[in-house]
């Protein structure tokens, strides 16, 4: 083998390594974004669950932590049934993953 072909093989190996490394870095970045979005959704679920429990017991919905908004409504179910519908919507405006989560249930009056 001559020196030119060895140098070419080394350059090709470095190029392939760079392509694989770039793909892995991109995958880690995407996984990080998905994890952040999952954490926000889980926090929204916890807030909504607490709010529904409080409203079902006749207490006000709790104040959420910064970055989250809670909209809650308690309405009678139509048809003369002794039921109320409780609906809670939690939304957030995180730059990485804005979104909303709704939770709905019924309670006996």
N, CA, C and O atoms as a printed pandas DataFrame, in Angstrom:
     atom_number atom_name residue_name chain_id  residue_number  x_coord  y_coord  z_coord
0              1         N          UNK        A               1    0.845   -1.182    0.000
1              2        CA          UNK        A               1    0.000    0.000    0.000
2              3         C          UNK        A               1    0.885    1.239    0.000
3              4         O          UNK        A               1    1.962    1.255    0.597
4              5         N          UNK        A               2    0.424    2.239   -0.660
5              6        CA          UNK        A               2    1.195    3.476   -0.631
6              7         C          UNK        A               2    0.578    4.448    0.361
7              8         O          UNK        A               2   -0.550    4.261    0.817
8              9         N          UNK        A               3    1.312    5.458    0.679
9             10        CA          UNK        A               3    0.875    6.408    1.706
10            11         C          UNK        A               3   -0.399    7.140    1.294
11            12         O          UNK        A               3   -1.205    7.473    2.163
12            13         N          UNK        A               4   -0.604    7.392    0.059
13            14        CA          UNK        A               4   -1.793    8.107   -0.410
14            15         C          UNK        A               4   -3.066    7.333   -0.136
15            16         O          UNK        A               4   -4.077    7.925    0.245
16            17         N          UNK        A               5   -3.039    6.025   -0.320
17            18        CA          UNK        A               5   -4.252    5.235   -0.095
18            19         C          UNK        A               5   -4.540    5.104    1.401
19            20         O          UNK        A               5   -5.704    5.085    1.801
20            21         N          UNK        A               6   -3.499    5.014    2.232
21            22        CA          UNK        A               6   -3.715    4.952    3.679
22            23         C          UNK        A               6   -4.329    6.247    4.172
23            24         O          UNK        A               6   -5.247    6.225    4.993
24            25         N          UNK        A               7   -3.839    7.364    3.688
25            26        CA          UNK        A               7   -4.387    8.665    4.064
26            27         C          UNK        A               7   -5.851    8.769    3.625
27            28         O          UNK        A               7   -6.688    9.277    4.370
28            29         N          UNK        A               8   -6.150    8.298    2.445
29            30        CA          UNK        A               8   -7.532    8.317    1.954
30            31         C          UNK        A               8   -8.433    7.438    2.825
31            32         O          UNK        A               8   -9.559    7.830    3.129
32            33         N          UNK        A               9   -7.964    6.273    3.225
33            34        CA          UNK        A               9   -8.738    5.393    4.088
34            35         C          UNK        A               9   -8.999    6.051    5.448
35            36         O          UNK        A               9  -10.097    5.938    5.993
36            37         N          UNK        A              10   -8.003    6.729    5.987
37            38        CA          UNK        A              10   -8.174    7.415    7.270
38            39         C          UNK        A              10   -9.191    8.546    7.132
39            40         O          UNK        A              10  -10.037    8.722    8.010
40            41         N          UNK        A              11   -9.124    9.308    6.056
41            42        CA          UNK        A              11  -10.089   10.392    5.833
42            43         C          UNK        A              11  -11.511    9.853    5.682
43            44         O          UNK        A              11  -12.457   10.441    6.206
44            45         N          UNK        A              12  -11.663    8.755    4.981
45            46        CA          UNK        A              12  -12.991    8.146    4.815
46            47         C          UNK        A              12  -13.504    7.645    6.168
47            48         O          UNK        A              12  -14.684    7.807    6.480
48            49         N          UNK        A              13  -12.629    7.041    6.969
49            50        CA          UNK        A              13  -13.031    6.560    8.290
50            51         C          UNK        A              13  -13.476    7.719    9.180
51            52         O          UNK        A              13  -14.484    7.613    9.879
52            53         N          UNK        A              14  -12.727    8.829    9.157
53            54        CA          UNK        A              14  -13.124   10.009    9.946
54            55         C          UNK        A              14  -14.452   10.583    9.461
55            56         O          UNK        A              14  -15.276   11.018   10.265
56            57         N          UNK        A              15  -14.656   10.585    8.151
57            58        CA          UNK        A              15  -15.921   11.089    7.603
58            59         C          UNK        A              15  -17.089   10.230    8.081
59            60         O          UNK        A              15  -18.119   10.752    8.508
60            61         N          UNK        A              16  -16.922    8.909    8.004
61            62        CA          UNK        A              16  -17.991    8.015    8.456
62            63         C          UNK        A              16  -18.243    8.172    9.955
63            64         O          UNK        A              16  -19.393    8.158   10.395
64            65         N          UNK        A              17  -17.191    8.320   10.727
65            66        CA          UNK        A              17  -17.337    8.531   12.164
66            67         C          UNK        A              17  -18.084    9.837   12.446
67            68         O          UNK        A              17  -18.920    9.887   13.348
68            69         N          UNK        A              18  -17.790   10.884   11.688
69            70        CA          UNK        A              18  -18.469   12.174   11.870
70            71         C          UNK        A              18  -19.953   12.067   11.526
71            72         O          UNK        A              18  -20.787   12.657   12.211
72            73         N          UNK        A              19  -20.286   11.331   10.488
73            74        CA          UNK        A              19  -21.695   11.158   10.097
74            75         C          UNK        A              19  -22.453   10.407   11.188
75            76         O          UNK        A              19  -23.561   10.797   11.555
76            77         N          UNK        A              20  -21.860    9.330   11.706
77            78        CA          UNK        A              20  -22.503    8.560   12.766
78            79         C          UNK        A              20  -22.646    9.409   14.024
79            80         O          UNK        A              20  -23.699    9.390   14.661
80            81         N          UNK        A              21  -21.600   10.158   14.392
81            82        CA          UNK        A              21  -21.655   11.011   15.591
82            83         C          UNK        A              21  -22.731   12.080   15.451
83            84         O          UNK        A              21  -23.441   12.367   16.415
84            85         N          UNK        A              22  -22.865   12.677   14.266
85            86        CA          UNK        A              22  -23.896   13.699   14.052
86            87         C          UNK        A              22  -25.295   13.100   14.228
87            88         O          UNK        A              22  -26.173   13.735   14.814
88            89         N          UNK        A              23  -25.501   11.897   13.729
89            90        CA          UNK        A              23  -26.790   11.235   13.894
90            91         C          UNK        A              23  -27.100   10.937   15.349
91            92         O          UNK        A              23  -28.234   11.110   15.795
92            93         N          UNK        A              24  -26.093   10.488   16.093
93            94        CA          UNK        A              24  -26.293   10.222   17.517
94            95         C          UNK        A              24  -26.608   11.495   18.285
95            96         O          UNK        A              24  -27.496   11.495   19.138
96            97         N          UNK        A              25  -25.900   12.573   18.000
97            98        CA          UNK        A              25  -26.164   13.842   18.686
98            99         C          UNK        A              25  -27.579   14.338   18.396
99           100         O          UNK        A              25  -28.258   14.848   19.286
100          101         N          UNK        A              26  -28.008   14.189   17.175
101          102        CA          UNK        A              26  -29.366   14.595   16.811
102          103         C          UNK        A              26  -30.395   13.758   17.573
103          104         O          UNK        A              26  -31.410   14.284   18.031
104          105         N          UNK        A              27  -30.134   12.466   17.707
105          106        CA          UNK        A              27  -31.039   11.577   18.455
106          107         C          UNK        A              27  -31.112   11.968   19.925
107          108         O          UNK        A              27  -32.192   11.971   20.514
108          109         N          UNK        A              28  -29.955   12.304   20.526
109          110        CA          UNK        A              28  -29.951   12.713   21.926
110          111         C          UNK        A              28  -30.710   14.023   22.114
111          112         O          UNK        A              28  -31.409   14.192   23.113
112          113         N          UNK        A              29  -30.584   14.940   21.176
113          114        CA          UNK        A              29  -31.322   16.203   21.250
114          115         C          UNK        A              29  -32.824   15.978   21.186
115          116         O          UNK        A              29  -33.583   16.594   21.935
116          117         N          UNK        A              30  -33.248   15.102   20.296
117          118        CA          UNK        A              30  -34.679   14.802   20.170
118          119         C          UNK        A              30  -35.196   14.106   21.426
119          120         O          UNK        A              30  -36.295   14.399   21.896
120          121         N          UNK        A              31  -34.404   13.189   21.965
121          122        CA          UNK        A              31  -34.806   12.502   23.197
122          123         C          UNK        A              31  -34.945   13.491   24.344
123          124         O          UNK        A              31  -35.843   13.352   25.174
124          125         N          UNK        A              32  -34.081   14.474   24.400
125          126        CA          UNK        A              32  -34.157   15.497   25.443
126          127         C          UNK        A              32  -35.439   16.317   25.315
127          128         O          UNK        A              32  -36.090   16.617   26.316
128          129         N          UNK        A              33  -35.801   16.678   24.085
129          130        CA          UNK        A              33  -37.045   17.437   23.867
130          131         C          UNK        A              33  -38.275   16.612   24.257
131          132         O          UNK        A              33  -39.208   17.136   24.864
132          133         N          UNK        A              34  -38.276   15.327   23.908
133          134        CA          UNK        A              34  -39.396   14.451   24.261
134          135         C          UNK        A              34  -39.502   14.306   25.771
135          136         O          UNK        A              34  -40.604   14.327   26.319
136          137         N          UNK        A              35  -38.381   14.161   26.442
137          138        CA          UNK        A              35  -38.380   14.041   27.902
138          139         C          UNK        A              35  -38.919   15.312   28.550
139          140         O          UNK        A              35  -39.702   15.233   29.497
140          141         N          UNK        A              36  -38.516   16.474   28.060
141          142        CA          UNK        A              36  -39.002   17.753   28.598
142          143         C          UNK        A              36  -40.515   17.865   28.403
143          144         O          UNK        A              36  -41.228   18.271   29.321
144          145         N          UNK        A              37  -41.005   17.511   27.222
145          146        CA          UNK        A              37  -42.446   17.566   26.953
146          147         C          UNK        A              37  -43.212   16.590   27.852
147          148         O          UNK        A              37  -44.307   16.906   28.319
148          149         N          UNK        A              38  -42.645   15.416   28.093
149          150        CA          UNK        A              38  -43.297   14.426   28.967
150          151         C          UNK        A              38  -43.382   14.929   30.404
151          152         O          UNK        A              38  -44.393   14.734   31.079
152          153         N          UNK        A              39  -42.323   15.574   30.863
153          154        CA          UNK        A              39  -42.340   16.116   32.223
154          155         C          UNK        A              39  -43.394   17.209   32.370
155          156         O          UNK        A              39  -44.083   17.274   33.388
156          157         N          UNK        A              40  -43.524   18.066   31.361
157          158        CA          UNK        A              40  -44.554   19.118   31.415
158          159         C          UNK        A              40  -45.946   18.497   31.424
159          160         O          UNK        A              40  -46.815   18.931   32.180
160          161         N          UNK        A              41  -46.161   17.488   30.592
161          162        CA          UNK        A              41  -47.474   16.834   30.534
162          163         C          UNK        A              41  -47.787   16.116   31.849
163          164         O          UNK        A              41  -48.929   16.143   32.307
164          165         N          UNK        A              42  -46.800   15.483   32.455
165          166        CA          UNK        A              42  -47.011   14.824   33.738
166          167         C          UNK        A              42  -47.347   15.843   34.823
167          168         O          UNK        A              42  -48.234   15.601   35.641
168          169         N          UNK        A              43  -46.655   16.974   34.841
169          170        CA          UNK        A              43  -46.959   18.029   35.820
170          171         C          UNK        A              43  -48.376   18.567   35.597
171          172         O          UNK        A              43  -49.100   18.820   36.560
172          173         N          UNK        A              44  -48.776   18.745   34.326
173          174        CA          UNK        A              44  -50.128   19.206   34.023
174          175         C          UNK        A              44  -51.159   18.192   34.512
175          176         O          UNK        A              44  -52.198   18.577   35.049
176          177         N          UNK        A              45  -50.883   16.901   34.332
177          178        CA          UNK        A              45  -51.803   15.869   34.810
178          179         C          UNK        A              45  -51.946   15.937   36.326
179          180         O          UNK        A              45  -53.056   15.839   36.849
180          181         N          UNK        A              46  -50.838   16.103   37.028
181          182        CA          UNK        A              46  -50.896   16.196   38.497
182          183         C          UNK        A              46  -51.707   17.403   38.946
183          184         O          UNK        A              46  -52.500   17.311   39.883
184          185         N          UNK        A              47  -51.508   18.527   38.281
185          186        CA          UNK        A              47  -52.263   19.735   38.621
186          187         C          UNK        A              47  -53.750   19.506   38.367
187          188         O          UNK        A              47  -54.586   19.845   39.205
188          189         N          UNK        A              48  -54.080   18.928   37.204
189          190        CA          UNK        A              48  -55.485   18.682   36.858
190          191         C          UNK        A              48  -56.121   17.689   37.829
191          192         O          UNK        A              48  -57.263   17.875   38.250
192          193         N          UNK        A              49  -55.394   16.651   38.178
193          194        CA          UNK        A              49  -55.918   15.653   39.110
194          195         C          UNK        A              49  -56.219   16.277   40.478
195          196         O          UNK        A              49  -57.269   16.012   41.063
196          197         N          UNK        A              50  -55.309   17.096   40.981
197          198        CA          UNK        A              50  -55.519   17.772   42.261
198          199         C          UNK        A              50  -56.706   18.719   42.182
199          200         O          UNK        A              50  -57.515   18.786   43.108
200          201         N          UNK        A              51  -56.813   19.452   41.078
201          202        CA          UNK        A              51  -57.928   20.383   40.912
202          203         C          UNK        A              51  -59.261   19.644   40.876
203          204         O          UNK        A              51  -60.222   20.091   41.501
204          205         N          UNK        A              52  -59.343   18.520   40.156
205          206        CA          UNK        A              52  -60.588   17.744   40.090
206          207         C          UNK        A              52  -60.952   17.212   41.472
207          208         O          UNK        A              52  -62.116   17.262   41.871
208          209         N          UNK        A              53  -59.962   16.701   42.203
209          210        CA          UNK        A              53  -60.237   16.196   43.559
210          211         C          UNK        A              53  -60.762   17.306   44.463
211          212         O          UNK        A              53  -61.727   17.103   45.200
212          213         N          UNK        A              54  -60.136   18.469   44.410
213          214        CA          UNK        A              54  -60.594   19.594   45.239
214          215         C          UNK        A              54  -62.008   20.027   44.857
215          216         O          UNK        A              54  -62.847   20.241   45.731
216          217         N          UNK        A              55  -62.274   20.155   43.571
217          218        CA          UNK        A              55  -63.607   20.579   43.123
218          219         C          UNK        A              55  -64.668   19.540   43.486
219          220         O          UNK        A              55  -65.794   19.902   43.826
220          221         N          UNK        A              56  -64.321   18.264   43.417
221          222        CA          UNK        A              56  -65.272   17.214   43.785
222          223         C          UNK        A              56  -65.632   17.289   45.264
223          224         O          UNK        A              56  -66.723   16.888   45.668
224          225         N          UNK        A              57  -64.706   17.806   46.067
225          226        CA          UNK        A              57  -64.954   17.950   47.508
226          227         C          UNK        A              57  -65.494   19.332   47.871
227          228         O          UNK        A              57  -65.678   19.644   49.047
228          229         N          UNK        A              58  -65.747   20.159   46.853
229          230        CA          UNK        A              58  -66.305   21.486   47.102
230          231         C          UNK        A              58  -65.276   22.548   47.448
231          232         O          UNK        A              58  -65.637   23.648   47.866
232          233         N          UNK        A              59  -64.007   22.236   47.280
233          234        CA          UNK        A              59  -62.951   23.214   47.546
234          235         C          UNK        A              59  -62.506   23.852   46.237
235          236         O          UNK        A              59  -62.731   23.286   45.168
236          237         N          UNK        A              60  -61.874   25.032   46.307
237          238        CA          UNK        A              60  -61.406   25.665   45.066
238          239         C          UNK        A              60  -60.204   24.918   44.474
239          240         O          UNK        A              60  -59.476   24.215   45.175
240          241         N          UNK        A              61  -60.025   25.090   43.190
241          242        CA          UNK        A              61  -58.861   24.495   42.525
242          243         C          UNK        A              61  -57.597   25.175   43.034
243          244         O          UNK        A              61  -57.605   26.383   43.272
244          245         N          UNK        A              62  -56.515   24.429   43.203
245          246        CA          UNK        A              62  -55.285   25.026   43.718
246          247         C          UNK        A              62  -54.641   25.954   42.694
247          248         O          UNK        A              62  -54.902   25.852   41.495
248          249         N          UNK        A              63  -53.810   26.846   43.176
249          250        CA          UNK        A              63  -53.051   27.728   42.291
250          251         C          UNK        A              63  -51.860   26.940   41.748
251          252         O          UNK        A              63  -51.065   26.416   42.528
252          253         N          UNK        A              64  -51.725   26.848   40.435
253          254        CA          UNK        A              64  -50.623   26.058   39.875
254          255         C          UNK        A              64  -49.298   26.813   39.970
255          256         O          UNK        A              64  -49.268   28.015   40.236
256          257         N          UNK        A              65  -48.228   26.099   39.751
257          258        CA          UNK        A              65  -46.921   26.746   39.765
258          259         C          UNK        A              65  -46.777   27.614   38.517
259          260         O          UNK        A              65  -47.557   27.498   37.572
260          261         N          UNK        A              66  -45.785   28.469   38.530
261          262        CA          UNK        A              66  -45.566   29.409   37.422
262          263         C          UNK        A              66  -45.426   28.660   36.099
263          264         O          UNK        A              66  -44.823   27.588   36.038
264          265         N          UNK        A              67  -45.984   29.231   35.061
265          266        CA          UNK        A              67  -45.909   28.634   33.737
266          267         C          UNK        A              67  -47.119   27.806   33.360
267          268         O          UNK        A              67  -47.271   27.433   32.197
268          269         N          UNK        A              68  -47.984   27.510   34.320
269          270        CA          UNK        A              68  -49.193   26.727   34.060
270          271         C          UNK        A              68  -50.430   27.577   34.344
271          272         O          UNK        A              68  -50.421   28.419   35.242
272          273         N          UNK        A              69  -51.485   27.351   33.577
273          274        CA          UNK        A              69  -52.778   28.009   33.800
274          275         C          UNK        A              69  -53.840   26.924   33.981
275          276         O          UNK        A              69  -53.815   25.887   33.318
276          277         N          UNK        A              70  -54.777   27.195   34.904
277          278        CA          UNK        A              70  -55.853   26.237   35.171
278          279         C          UNK        A              70  -57.186   26.911   34.887
279          280         O          UNK        A              70  -57.454   28.011   35.370
280          281         N          UNK        A              71  -58.011   26.247   34.106
281          282        CA          UNK        A              71  -59.388   26.672   33.867
282          283         C          UNK        A              71  -60.268   25.535   34.365
283          284         O          UNK        A              71  -60.124   24.392   33.932
284          285         N          UNK        A              72  -61.173   25.853   35.271
285          286        CA          UNK        A              72  -62.025   24.813   35.855
286          287         C          UNK        A              72  -63.491   25.223   35.747
287          288         O          UNK        A              72  -63.834   26.399   35.865
288          289         N          UNK        A              73  -64.341   24.235   35.522
289          290        CA          UNK        A              73  -65.775   24.489   35.443
290          291         C          UNK        A              73  -66.519   23.325   36.089
291          292         O          UNK        A              73  -66.162   22.160   35.915
292          293         N          UNK        A              74  -67.570   23.674   36.845
293          294        CA          UNK        A              74  -68.472   22.678   37.426
294          295         C          UNK        A              74  -69.860   23.007   36.899
295          296         O          UNK        A              74  -70.394   24.081   37.177
296          297         N          UNK        A              75  -70.453   22.078   36.131
297          298        CA          UNK        A              75  -71.761   22.299   35.514
298          299         C          UNK        A              75  -72.690   21.145   35.843
299          300         O          UNK        A              75  -72.253   19.997   35.924
300          301         N          UNK        A              76  -73.984   21.446   36.036
301          302        CA          UNK        A              76  -74.930   20.337   36.230
302          303         C          UNK        A              76  -75.072   19.541   34.932
303          304         O          UNK        A              76  -75.053   20.108   33.840
304          305         N          UNK        A              77  -75.212   18.238   35.066
305          306        CA          UNK        A              77  -75.428   17.380   33.905
306          307         C          UNK        A              77  -76.887   17.507   33.510
307          308         O          UNK        A              77  -77.765   17.358   34.361
308          309         N          UNK        A              78  -77.174   17.780   32.228
309          310        CA          UNK        A              78  -78.568   17.948   31.822
310          311         C          UNK        A              78  -79.374   16.654   31.969
311          312         O          UNK        A              78  -78.817   15.556   31.989
312          313         N          UNK        A              79  -80.658   16.806   32.067
313          314        CA          UNK        A              79  -81.553   15.657   32.144
314          315         C          UNK        A              79  -82.103   15.418   33.531
315          316         O          UNK        A              79  -82.721   14.381   33.773
316          317         N          UNK        A              80  -81.898   16.348   34.451
317          318        CA          UNK        A              80  -82.459   16.229   35.778
318          319         C          UNK        A              80  -81.759   15.224   36.671
319          320         O          UNK        A              80  -82.267   14.889   37.741
320          321         N          UNK        A              81  -80.601   14.737   36.250
321          322        CA          UNK        A              81  -79.862   13.793   37.089
322          323         C          UNK        A              81  -79.108   14.547   38.181
323          324         O          UNK        A              81  -78.695   15.686   37.963
324          325         N          UNK        A              82  -78.924   13.944   39.334
325          326        CA          UNK        A              82  -78.227   14.633   40.425
326          327         C          UNK        A              82  -76.698   14.546   40.263
327          328         O          UNK        A              82  -75.980   14.111   41.164
328          329         N          UNK        A              83  -76.231   14.976   39.083
329          330        CA          UNK        A              83  -74.805   14.896   38.784
330          331         C          UNK        A              83  -74.269   16.245   38.341
331          332         O          UNK        A              83  -74.975   17.036   37.716
332          333         N          UNK        A              84  -73.014   16.496   38.673
333          334        CA          UNK        A              84  -72.298   17.661   38.166
334          335         C          UNK        A              84  -71.127   17.154   37.335
335          336         O          UNK        A              84  -70.496   16.152   37.671
336          337         N          UNK        A              85  -70.853   17.856   36.254
337          338        CA          UNK        A              85  -69.672   17.552   35.456
338          339         C          UNK        A              85  -68.557   18.495   35.893
339          340         O          UNK        A              85  -68.751   19.710   35.943
340          341         N          UNK        A              86  -67.406   17.946   36.203
341          342        CA          UNK        A              86  -66.245   18.741   36.584
342          343         C          UNK        A              86  -65.240   18.634   35.444
343          344         O          UNK        A              86  -64.840   17.535   35.061
344          345         N          UNK        A              87  -64.838   19.767   34.911
345          346        CA          UNK        A              87  -63.851   19.778   33.834
346          347         C          UNK        A              87  -62.725   20.727   34.204
347          348         O          UNK        A              87  -62.962   21.868   34.603
348          349         N          UNK        A              88  -61.503   20.247   34.069
349          350        CA          UNK        A              88  -60.318   21.045   34.365
350          351         C          UNK        A              88  -59.406   20.995   33.150
351          352         O          UNK        A              88  -59.117   19.927   32.611
352          353         N          UNK        A              89  -58.961   22.172   32.732
353          354        CA          UNK        A              89  -58.012   22.266   31.603
354          355         C          UNK        A              89  -56.767   22.967   32.118
355          356         O          UNK        A              89  -56.844   24.076   32.646
356          357         N          UNK        A              90  -55.624   22.323   31.964
357          358        CA          UNK        A              90  -54.345   22.899   32.368
358          359         C          UNK        A              90  -53.548   23.146   31.089
359          360         O          UNK        A              90  -53.406   22.249   30.258
360          361         N          UNK        A              91  -53.032   24.353   30.934
361          362        CA          UNK        A              91  -52.218   24.673   29.761
362          363         C          UNK        A              91  -50.898   25.282   30.201
363          364         O          UNK        A              91  -50.773   25.804   31.309
364          365         N          UNK        A              92  -49.926   25.205   29.323
365          366        CA          UNK        A              92  -48.609   25.770   29.602
366          367         C          UNK        A              92  -48.034   26.332   28.315
367          368         O          UNK        A              92  -48.389   25.901   27.218
368          369         N          UNK        A              93  -47.138   27.301   28.465
369          370        CA          UNK        A              93  -46.536   27.986   27.318
370          371         C          UNK        A              93  -45.023   27.824   27.284
371          372         O          UNK        A              93  -44.315   28.772   26.941
372          373         N          UNK        A              94  -44.520   26.673   27.623
373          374        CA          UNK        A              94  -43.080   26.446   27.572
374          375         C          UNK        A              94  -42.617   26.588   26.127
375          376         O          UNK        A              94  -43.251   26.062   25.212
376          377         N          UNK        A              95  -41.528   27.287   25.928
377          378        CA          UNK        A              95  -41.028   27.510   24.574
378          379         C          UNK        A              95  -40.691   26.203   23.867
379          380         O          UNK        A              95  -40.840   26.092   22.650
380          381         N          UNK        A              96  -40.238   25.221   24.630
381          382        CA          UNK        A              96  -39.836   23.961   24.009
382          383         C          UNK        A              96  -41.025   23.071   23.643
383          384         O          UNK        A              96  -40.969   22.333   22.659
384          385         N          UNK        A              97  -42.099   23.141   24.431
385          386        CA          UNK        A              97  -43.229   22.242   24.188
386          387         C          UNK        A              97  -44.501   22.807   24.789
387          388         O          UNK        A              97  -44.939   22.330   25.836
388          389         N          UNK        A              98  -45.118   23.819   24.158
389          390        CA          UNK        A              98  -46.390   24.317   24.690
390          391         C          UNK        A              98  -47.471   23.260   24.505
391          392         O          UNK        A              98  -47.393   22.416   23.612
392          393         N          UNK        A              99  -48.484   23.323   25.370
393          394        CA          UNK        A              99  -49.544   22.340   25.238
394          395         C          UNK        A              99  -50.638   22.532   26.257
395          396         O          UNK        A              99  -50.649   23.512   27.001
396          397         N          UNK        A             100  -51.568   21.579   26.285
397          398        CA          UNK        A             100  -52.701   21.628   27.212
398          399         C          UNK        A             100  -53.119   20.201   27.530
399          400         O          UNK        A             100  -52.866   19.266   26.770
400          401         N          UNK        A             101  -53.767   20.072   28.683
401          402        CA          UNK        A             101  -54.253   18.773   29.150
402          403         C          UNK        A             101  -55.608   18.994   29.801
403          404         O          UNK        A             101  -55.757   19.906   30.615
404          405         N          UNK        A             102  -56.594   18.183   29.461
405          406        CA          UNK        A             102  -57.928   18.296   30.051
406          407         C          UNK        A             102  -58.287   17.020   30.789
407          408         O          UNK        A             102  -57.914   15.915   30.394
408          409         N          UNK        A             103  -59.022   17.211   31.874
409          410        CA          UNK        A             103  -59.491   16.087   32.672
410          411         C          UNK        A             103  -60.944   16.370   33.017
411          412         O          UNK        A             103  -61.288   17.487   33.404
412          413         N          UNK        A             104  -61.808   15.352   32.876
413          414        CA          UNK        A             104  -63.239   15.543   33.102
414          415         C          UNK        A             104  -63.780   14.360   33.889
415          416         O          UNK        A             104  -63.377   13.218   33.672
416          417         N          UNK        A             105  -64.702   14.647   34.811
417          418        CA          UNK        A             105  -65.348   13.587   35.578
418          419         C          UNK        A             105  -66.731   14.070   36.034
419          420         O          UNK        A             105  -67.087   15.230   35.832
420          421         N          UNK        A             106  -67.496   13.177   36.644
421          422        CA          UNK        A             106  -68.798   13.525   37.206
422          423         C          UNK        A             106  -68.761   13.292   38.720
423          424         O          UNK        A             106  -67.977   12.484   39.217
424          425         N          UNK        A             107  -69.607   14.002   39.426
425          426        CA          UNK        A             107  -69.770   13.781   40.874
426          427         C          UNK        A             107  -71.248   13.822   41.202
427          428         O          UNK        A             107  -72.029   14.489   40.522
428          429         N          UNK        A             108  -71.625   13.110   42.241
429          430        CA          UNK        A             108  -72.999   13.169   42.741
430          431         C          UNK        A             108  -73.177   14.455   43.548
431          432         O          UNK        A             108  -72.279   14.882   44.274
432          433         N          UNK        A             109  -74.352   15.059   43.403
433          434        CA          UNK        A             109  -74.628   16.248   44.206
434          435         C          UNK        A             109  -75.061   15.861   45.581
435          436         O          UNK        A             109  -75.340   16.729   46.408
